[in-house]
Amino acid sequence: MQYKFYVDGEWRYDEHQSWVTSEYGLVNTLLFPMDANHNPTAGPELHANMELDNEHFRRVVLPTISEADVQASRHRISVFLSTQTAYELLPKSGKVVALDVDLPVKQAFHILYEQGVPMAPLWDFSRGQFVGVLSALDFILILRELGNHGSNLTEEELDTHTIAAWKEGKAYLNRQFDGQGRAVTRQLIHAGPYDNLKEVALKILQNDVCTVPIIHSSSDDGSFPQLLHLASLSGILKCIFRYFRHVSGSLPVLQLPICSIPLGTWVPKIGESNGRPLAMLRPSASLSAALNLLIHAQVSSIPIVDDNDSLLDIYCRSDITALAKDRVYTHINLNEMTIHQALQLGQDSFYPYELRSQRCQMCLRSDSLFKVMERFGNPGVRQVIIVEAGSKRVEGIVTLSDIFRFLLS
């Protein structure tokens, strides 16, 4: 017999009873001893004092599909994305923030914070072109430079130090030079409104960026470009859901539990690793430790956990803009400010509390790929944390990039 209980708007199960996964999620399964002569007419035979084997039940209950069905699902998604253009991503109304490359870095920092955006394309007036992107990662690198002893970039210089100068200095730091020894900045990765969605998704994945500006020019030489939108994987995912919403059965791969497919980053011995370690930090860790981990581990967010590795919150690259509030970055020590203190700053930012709480989405390892993908439909969600039922102990993390790499491979 299987039981779930509806409490405070959520289906729950008794953590103190034995449980299994089923098509209804986690349920309690109670086994009753039966008369030895009893011969049930349907279902498996149950014996007295029978031990519940959770792993056995997982193997029986968790759905499986053939490799042919996996490939068929991928093919249908690929065909759909190939027939839809980037115009499908454009909202009926909205705004796009762009910054002039001659703008002081300090002013740009405050603009992104006040507008509530983590990045913005860069406009070069002298060239009449969009030439790059200023992102939250740039500000992380800048703050680390300010914190380094002997750095040539001081807080006072941020008033006059332009974005263009920072980008050139960043190229020198990364040792990106041309044949004449001049610094070469990274070319802007962008797409046109007539590019299909598969091309846009692959540009994001192959260049390891979070967004791609959609730029249109009516001239053959690309002059007078118009910035239409900032394309992201979340917008492309919404298009997939709109199209397959009523025919999800044509994509059997979506019914697979995430623990059975090569997806995401996992704690060792829990799931198949994608080659990256699962980075976690305590709320008492320094902000400096978090920023270093975001850079060196090449991740966009870090689960914040307690001493039992139970999920408390997440710290994302975009949270760095909260330091612009009241110019906090001018009088803090990155080694002394804790992650908890940094997250408290973000709670008072321009992001509503509901939006911040939605971004910390969780799932279970037994949840279907479809259910996990639904989590990314919430505004601001860029990753879903895989937790253990009841304890909320972190077992892994799934990002939008993980999902698209799996679906388009």
N, C-alpha and C positions, 0 to 999 in steps of 0.2 A: 504494500500500500504506500502511496506517495502523498506527501503533504507539503504545502507551502502556505504561509500565513500572510494576509494583507494587513500591514501595519504602517500607519502614517503615510499612506499613499505608495508604499513599496511592498513588493512580494519578498518575503523573508523566509528563512528556514531555521530550524533549531540547531544551533552550532554544537550542542551537547549530544545530539543524536547522530547516528550514522547517516551518511548522505552520499548521493551519487549525482552525476550529471545526466541530464536527459534533454529531450527536445524542448522542455519547459525551463531549462536552466538548472540550478542547483535545487534538489529536493531531498527531503528526508525519506528514507525507505525503511519501513519497519518490517521485520521478519517475525512471524508468529509461529511457534512450534505447532505441528499438526499431528493428528493421530496417525500412527504408523500404518494403519490400514486404509487411510484416506487416499483416494485416487482422484486427483483433480482432473476435470474434463478439459481444461485449457491452461496454458502457461507452464513454466518450469516447475519441477517438483521441489518443494521446500522441506528441509529436514530440521528437526529440533536441534537447538544450540548451534546452528549453522553460523560460521564466521563470515562477516561481510568483507569481501575483497574489493576495495575501491578500485584498484588498478584493473581487476577483471571487468568490473562494471563499466569503467571508462572505455575499455577496449570494445565492449559490446555495444554501448550506447552511442559513442562518438561516431558520427557519420563518416563514411569514406566514399570517394569517387575514383573512377579510373583516370589514368593519365590522359586518355583521349578526351574525357570530359573537361579536364583542366585546360588542355590546349584549345578545345572548342570554345570555352568561356573566354579565354584570352583573345582568341581570334575575333569573337563577336564584339568585344570591347574595342579592339584595335580598329576594326572596320568602322564602328560607330564614330570613334574619335577622328578617323581619317576623312569622314564625310561632313564634319562640323567645323566651322571656322571660328576664329578668335572673336568675331562679332558676337557670338553667342554669350560671351563673358561680359559684355558691356552692360552695365546697369541702366535702368531707365533714367535715373538721375543720380548724381553724386559729384564728388570732387577728387581731383588728383593734385597732390602737392609736388612742385618742382622747385629746386634751389639753384641760384646762380653760382657758378664756380668761384666768383670773386667775392662771395659772401664770407665774412669772418666765421671761422669754425664755431666760436662761442655762440654767435647768433643763430647759426644753423642748428646747434644743439637744442636751444630753447624753442625754436620753431617746431621741430619734430615733437618735442614734449607737449607744447601747447596744442598742436594739431592732433595729437594722439596717434601718430603713425611711427613705425619703427624704421622706415627708410624713405628715400625720395630720389628720383632721377635728377641728374645735374645738367644744367643748361649753360653752354658756352656762348655768350652773346657775340663775341668776336668771330666765331666760326659758324654761328647760326645752326648749331647742332646740339643734340643731347649726347653727352660724352661719357657718362658714367652714372654711378649710383653712390649716394652716401647712406650708409646703413648703421644699425646699432653696433655692429662689429667694429666700425671705424672709431666710435666713441669709446669702446672698450680698449682698443689699442692706444688711443690718445690718453686715456686716464692712466694706463699702465706706463706710458712714457712720462707723464707728469709725476708718477710715483717713483720713477727710477732716479737714483742719485746721479747727478752729472748730466741729466737730460737737457738738451738745448731748447726744449719746448716748455716754457713756463706758463703759469696761469695768466699772467699779464699779457703774454704774447697771443693768447687766444682771442683777444680783442681785435688784433690786426692780422693774425695768421689766417690766410684764406683757405678755403676748401681745396683750391687748385694747388696751393703750396703743400698742403698736407698730403694730397694724393701723390705729388711728385716725391715728397720725402718718404712716403710709404713704399713707392717703387724702389727707391735706393735701399731701404731697409730689407726689402725682399730680393735685392740684387737683380732687378729686372732692367737690363741695359740693351741699347741697340748697338750697331757696329761702331758708332762713334763714341761710345761710352756715355750716352745720354740716357736718362731714366725714361723707361717706357711704361706707361700706365696701362692697366687692363682695358681692353676694348669693351664697349657697352654691348651686352647681350640683350637683343630686343627681337620683337616679332612684328609682323604686319597684320592688319585686320583680316586679310584673306588667307593667312596661314592656317592650316588645319590644327585641331586641338592636339593631335598626336605629336605633331612637330613642336608645338609649344611645350608640351609636357616633357618631351625628350630634351629640349633646350635647357629646361630647368634642372633635370636630372644630370645631364652630361656636364653641365657647367657648375653644378653644386651651388645654385643660387635659390633663393626663396621666392623671388618674383621675376617676371620678365615684362618690361614696359611694352605696351602695344602702341606703336608709332605709325602714323599714316602721313604720306606726302603725295600730293597730286602731281608732283614733278618727277620726271624720270631721273634727275640727278639727286633726288632726295632733299632738295631745298624746301624751306618753309615746313618743317615737320610739325605734326600735331600729336601731342600726347593724349591718347584716348583712355587708357586704362592701365592698371598694373595687374597682369595675369598671374595667377597662383594655382597651385595644385588643388587647393580647396575649391576654387571656382570651377575647375574642370571636373572635380568629383561630383559637384552638385549637378552638372550637366548629365553625368552618367546616371545619377539617381533619378533625375526627371525622366529620362528616356526609358530606363529599365524598371521603373517603379512597379508597374503592373505586369511585367513579364520577367520577374526575377528568377522564375523557374528555368529560363533559358540560360542562366549563368549558374550552373550547379557549384562552381568553385566558391561562390559566396556563402554556401552552407557549411563549408569546412570549418572546424574549430581552429583558432589561430595557433594552438599548440601543435597541430599536425602538419603545418606548412612552414617552409623556410621564410620566416617573416619576423622582423624586429631584432632587438638586442635583448638577450636574456641573461639572467643569473646563471652561472655554470651549473650543470646537472638539471636545469629546469627545462630549457628549450635549446633549439639549435642556434648557435651563435652566428652572427653575420661578420665576425672578425673584429668587432669593436667591443671593448670592455663596457660594462654597464656602470656609468659614473653616478655616484650618489654622495650626498654630503649631509652633515648634521646642521641644524639651524644655528648652532654656536660657531660654525666654521666662519672664517673671515671672508669678506667680500673679495679680497684679493685671491683667495684660494678658488672661489667660484669662477672668477674671470679667467684665471689661468687654466682651469679645467675646461671651460667653454672653448678656449682657443686650442689647447694642445690635444684634447680629445675630439676636436672638430664636431661638436654637438651643438644644437641650438637651445637645449634646455637640460636641467639637472633636477632629478627628484630630490626633494628635501625630506629626510626621514628621521625618526627618533632612534633610540638606542636599540630597538628591536627591528629596525629597518622597515617600520610601518610608515606609510606615506602621510606626510603633513602638508606639503605644498610643493611647488616647483619654482625654480628660478630660471628665467629665460633671458636670452640675449637682449630682447626688447625692453626688459625691466631696467636696463641701464639708464634709459631716458628719464626715469623718476628722479635721478640725482640732479636734474636741472631745476627741480623745485627749490625755490629760494636760494639758488646757486649752492646747493649742498656740496657739490663736487669741489668747491673752492676751499672748504675747511674740514674735509674729512681725511682720515688716514685709511687707505684700503685694507691695511693689515689689522686695523682696530675695529672697523665697522663689521658687524656680524651679518650673515645672510638674513637672519630674523629682522634686524633693524632695517635692512635694505628693502625687504618685502613690505614692511610697515609703511615705508615711504610710498610705495606703489599703490597701497590701498587708499591713499589720499589723493591719487592722481586723477586725471580726467577720465580714466576708465571707470565705468559704473561697477559697483561691487558685484552685481549679478554677472557681468562679463568676466570679471576676474575669477569668480568661483566656477564658472562654466569651463574655463580653460583647463582646469585640473580634472580631466575626465579619466575615469577608471574602467577597467573591464577585467574579466576573469579569463584564465587560459583556455577554458572550455567554451567561451563565447565564439559565435560564428564570425567569419570575416565580414559578413553583411552587418552584423550588430556593431562591430568595431568601426566599420566605415560610417555608420550612422552617427557615431559620436563626433566625427569630424564635421558634421553639419552644424554644430553649435558655433556661434561667432567666437573668433579668437583662439579656437582649438587647433594646435599644430602637432600635438602628440597625445597619445593615450597611454596611461600607465597600467601595466598588467599587475594585478595584486592578488594575494591569496584571500580566499573567502573568509570573512570574519575578522582576521587579524590585520588586513590591509597591508601585509608585508609585501614589499615590492619584489616582483618576480621578473619583470621585463618592461620594455617600452617599445611602442610602435609609433612610427612617424608616417606622415603622408608620403614622404619619399620612399619609405619601405614598401608601402602598399602599391605605389605606381611601378616601382622596380619589379615587384612580383607579377603584377598584372601585364606589364608590357615586355617581360623578358621572353 
